[in-house]
Amino acid sequence: MDTQMKKGVLEMCILNQLHSHDMYGYEITSVIKKAFPTVYEGTVYTILRRLNASNYTETYMGDISGGPVRKYYRITESGREYLASSINEWRDLIAAVEMTGIIR
């Protein structure tokens, strides 16, 4: 898969996971690797930093639960809007390709 396309899809997948509940980085990476086994952990963290810099996510330090303090990510309102827009664009793209019959 093209690198730019993969980054866009990964962003959408990460934000969609955070739409359900707050997650820490390793947890997000584990979920993403189920769908994209060849994705590097560093790639996920790079995307998380970019999403955070764009104010689509925010971070906070979680409570200690017998282990190290973890940095959690949560989606922001602008992140929810960006996610909804991304999903709509994704669905429109799929519909357009299917309608033309270019890919069967």
N, C-alpha and C positions, 0 to 999 in steps of 0.2 A: 504494500500500500504506500502511496506517495506520502512523504514526510509531512507536508503541509496539511494534506487531507487527514492524516492520522492525528495530528495535533488538534485539529478542529473537532474531530470525533472524540478524542480523549477529553478535551475540555468539556464537551457536552456530557459525556459519561460521568466525569467527576462531579460536575455540578448537579447532575441528576441524582447521584448517590447522596450528595449533601442536602438535596431537597428533602430527602426522607428523614435524615437525622445527622447531627454533628458527628464527625469522625476524625481520628488522628491519622497522620500520614501513612504509617505502615499499614493500617487497616484499609485505607483507600487503595494503596498499592496492591494489596492482596486481592481485593475485589477486581481491580482493573486487569491484573495479570490472569485472571480466570478467562476473560474474554480476549485478551491480547497477551499471550504467553511470552512473546518476544520483546515486550516493552520493558525497558530498564527502569529500575527504581528511581534513578536520577532524573529520567524524563518526567516521571510523575511529579517529583518535587519541583522541577523547573516550571511545570505547568501550574502547580499550586502557588508558587511565588508570583507568577504572572497574573493569575486570577486574583490574588491578594492585592497586588499593585494596582490592578484595574478596579478595585473595590467591589469585585463580584463575590469575594469571600472575606471573612475576617477570622482572626485567630484568638485563642485564649488558652491559658494553661489549665489543664484538668487537675482535679484533685488526685492526691496520692492514694493509690489503692494497693499498697503492698509492693509497688514497683516504682519506677521512675515517673516523674511528672511528665505528662505528654502534652504536646501542642495540638490542640483541636482546631479544626476548620469548620466554619459554619457559613452557609450561603447568606448573602445580604439581599435586600429587596432589589437592588439593581442587578444582582446575580440571578435572581428569579426571573426578572424581565429578560435578561440576556439569554437565559436558558430557554424560556418560552419562544423567543425569537429564533434561536438556533434550531430548536426542534421543528418549528414551522418551516424554516428554510430547508432543513433536511428532508422533511416530508414532501415539500414542493419539488425538490430536486429529484427524489425517487419517483414521484408521480410523473414528472416531465419525461424522465428517461423511459419509464414504462409505457407512457402514452405514445411515444415516438416509435417504440418497438426496436430501438437501437440495441438494447440488451434484452435477451430473452432467457 
